[in-house]
Structure formats: structure tokens, C-alpha cells
């Protein structure tokens, strides 16, 4: 198949891959290849963390039609909850460089963050979201209000000041690729970013497996198409909504923990500050689409790093510009979820 | 008369500010196929939706197997043994045929023997087993909608206009499928506009007009009485042959 034909095929059928390839090729033409490689890995790592933070929001919007603007507060909550466990654990093992011991500190922190964010999500859905299903204007109003309350509660529990987060010893610094390795010898790859890539890919794979291969995934996809028909089959859609909302909140908590450790400093408003990127990611990918969310997050991560390297002042503009450009090309996003 | 499986007494229901059902009284005999006829806008589809709990009852009650199910949530009604095939068919177009049926089997994995029976009833479902249901033709979607309703044993099927927009050959296949379901003593309430299809299948019939039942009796009686058809439905059987 000729290259031009292949590109046209990719442009029409796989717009996310086409855009990804286009962006990487344009960056490669403008940046030194080794720097490009480091920026690409860093961009994918940032995309992985963005995916963790955004996937819950796209899921709740896709299935429930709920625009939860308090999602950022769940990111903050997860970051603080995770940091609390990290601080407690690191008090004894701060100098411990053993990777296994360090990973053992991260895993309970992430689990605790997910449990806390999920439990608060359970209460939040019952008190704030449930009364406003189907009314987007009220959803915006009550979730903004709920977000303010959650952030105030974070300040009550953890204080209003910024909080430093210890990063485990073995996840600090970078791997230096040996000069003996051809082509990529000498480049530095930040360890934590590699962990973020692995975790992001693992969560993405797990979510795709659940959505594509399990009964609960079939139910979620069916619910996105028609809630009424799901009920007619005998399933209580509200239990499904509740489960998805709790899972979405837990994912926000997980993303918050990773983002907090990456930043190494937390503030109650850190989740809110991420909301612009999160919203760009889910609009770019197609509201409600897990695959779209993943590729949207990687694209936002990459454009941030590439443009940030070439002209730092344009990084934020480029992110929004990417979204505007994609929406003009494909108004439903890169991988839309079709509702009937 | 056969013992009723479902009875509606004085059902009133509104949609937004409109009063749609004005005291519907209807009895569905167990193990029979009852056809609900009436002109467009008579309230037939709303009656089915009301039985399923999709439209709120403002007065009256729905009794199923001697239990008052008025006000029950839709999933509870579905799990009690009533399956509903809406006029739109309600196929999940992004799911495969297989996934549509997996979802419909609410009590666990699909029974292989029953699945084979469904494949014999509707062969295209086996052919397109792993294809997205949205890619099926109108007739195949209707087959899937009915297969979904019977993938597990149900006592009562509510089917809304299954022949709408379908080719005569497909309608014939559907009629054969309903005959098989009848032979298994499944009770069926069928809303139809196609009188020939109704006459072939129906044992009892009810006619609706302006949100109420205006006639109920045997299908044979209505099929043999052209004047009654004309009076109730504004048609003569000859015009539909």
C-alpha cells in the first residue's frame, strides 16, 4: 500500500494515531534526536499521570452524563491521603535505597488514596450528584460548591499550607543510559517518570480489559448507549452509576498521589489547577471514551513538553490550541463514544 | 377464560402535562398471545411502558401473577419474569450480538441449549455473532431484540410493533418465531398495526382508543366481523390482504 494511501487511511480511521505520529515527527524535525527521545518519554509519563487523573472524569461523564467539576478536589484529596501514608512510612525507611522497600511504600500510599477518595466519592454521589442527575446546569453549580467544601475539608485536616511529599530514595534521580549503548547512550531518564509510564499503562490496560472483556464492562458500555434499556434488561442503573462514580473518584485519588509525588509539594488547590488539562484531555479524546482519554492525555503531555522545550511561554497556549484544532477537525473528539 | 397472568385495573398515566391513559382495564390470559390494537396515539405503547414501570401510574393498579407490581422499579419488574421489546428495539448498537445476549442473560451465563434454540429460530444471529449489533439490518435487529427477551425463560413478553418497517419475508420469519414461543406456553402481549400478522398469531385481542380499552374478546371473533373491524379500527380486512 503506498505511503500516501496509508496516511490517508490513518487520518480517517485512526485519527489519534495520525495526530500522535504527526506531532512526534514534527518535533523530531525541530529538536535534537536525543533530546527528543528524553522529551518524548517525559511527555508520555506526564500523559500517563494525566490519564490517571482524567480517566475517572471521562467515565462518569460518558456513563452518567455527570459533569463533575469537583473532580479536581478528589485529585487533591488523593494526593494528601497518599502523602500521609508516604510520610508515615518514610519516617523509618527514608534512607532505604532498596527498590522493593520503596515500592512497598508507594503501593499502600496509592491504595490508601484510592480508598479515601473512593469513600468520599460514595458520600459525594449520594449527597451532591444523585439529586441533580440529568440537569447539567445544576450539576455544574453543585459540583463547584462541593469542590469548595472538599478543599476546605482538606485544609481542616491537613492545614492550609503547602505540604512537602517525600519521594522514596530509589525513585529519586535518573537512570543514565550507558554511552556504550548505540544511538541513545548518555541520555538521562527520570526514574519516577518511568514508574508513572508503567503505572499509567497498567491502569489503561486494566481499564480496557474491564470495559472490553467483563460483564461489568459490557454493562457500562450499554449504559452509555441507553440507560433505559439497561434497566429493561433487569439491572439497576443507579448501582452501576454509583460504582462508576466511586471508581472514578478512586482513580482521581490515584492520579493525585502520583502527581503529588512528582511535584514533591502539595496544596489543597493542586487538583483544581490540573482541571484545565484534565478537561482538555477528555474533550480531546471524546467525552466518555477511555481510549480517547489515554491518547488525549499522551498528546497533551507530549505537546506540553515539546513546545515547552522550544518556547516555554507557549506551552499552555499550545495545549488549548491542540484542543481547538482537534475540535475543528473532529467535533466529537478523537475517539467519540456514540450515544443513541 | 384462562387464568390471567397480568391484569390492569383503571390504569391512568400521564406523560409530562398530557393525560395519556384514562383508566385502562386489560386482562392478559396465561399462555396466550394477546394482541393490542388501535390507531396511532391510542396509548398502546404507553400501556406497555406503564406495565414495565417506565411511565408512572397516577391511578389504578397492575397485577402480575397475583402480585401488585404497581410502582415497582423497572429492573425489579424485569427480573420478576416480564421481558419488553420496545418499538425502537433498544438494541445496543455498539455491543456485539453476543454481548447483547450476555447482558440479557441476567441470571448468569447463557444456557447453551437455549442458545441453540435461538440460533435455530433466528439463524442470522449465529452468522453475525461477533459483529456490532448496530451493523445488523432492521429485521436482524428485531430478531436480536426478541432473542434478548427470550434468552432466559420468561413468563410474559411485551412486544411493541415488531413488524414495523420489515419486509414480508422477515415478517413471516417473525411470525414463525412467535408461533414457537406460543407453543412453549409463553404469555405474550403484542402491540401491532399489521392486522394480518395479528390475526395469524392472536388468540385474544383488545382494542384501544383515546387511552382506554374499547373492545376485548377473541381474535377469531374480530377477524370474522368486518363491521366490527371497521368500527374499532377504521379498516376492512380485505384492504390489508
Contacts between the chains, C-beta under 8 A, distances in Angstrom:
chain1	res1	chain2	res2	distance
A	215	B	102	6.6
A	215	B	103	7.6
A	218	B	95	6.3
A	218	B	99	4.9
A	218	B	102	6.1
A	218	B	103	5.5
A	219	B	103	6.6
A	221	B	92	7.3
A	221	B	94	6.1
A	221	B	95	6.1
A	221	B	99	7.9
A	222	B	92	4.7
A	222	B	95	6.1
A	222	B	99	7.9
A	222	B	103	5.7
A	224	B	94	7.8
A	225	B	92	5.1
A	225	B	93	6.7
A	225	B	94	5.9
A	225	B	95	7.7
A	226	B	90	6.3
A	226	B	92	6.9
A	228	B	54	6.7
A	228	B	74	7.9
A	228	B	90	7.5
A	229	B	86	7.8
A	229	B	90	4.1
A	229	B	92	6.8
A	230	B	103	7.8
A	231	B	54	8.0
A	231	B	73	7.6
A	231	B	74	4.3
A	231	B	75	5.2
A	231	B	78	7.4
A	232	B	52	6.5
A	232	B	54	7.6
A	232	B	74	6.2
A	232	B	78	5.9
A	232	B	84	5.3
A	232	B	86	7.4
A	232	B	90	6.6
A	233	B	75	8.0
A	233	B	78	6.4
A	233	B	103	5.7
A	233	B	104	5.6
A	233	B	106	6.3
A	233	B	148	7.6
A	234	B	75	5.0
A	234	B	78	3.8
A	234	B	79	4.4
A	234	B	106	4.3
A	235	B	75	5.8
A	235	B	103	8.0
A	235	B	106	7.0
A	236	B	73	7.3
A	236	B	75	4.8
A	237	B	75	7.8
A	338	B	93	7.6
A	338	B	94	6.3
A	340	B	93	6.0
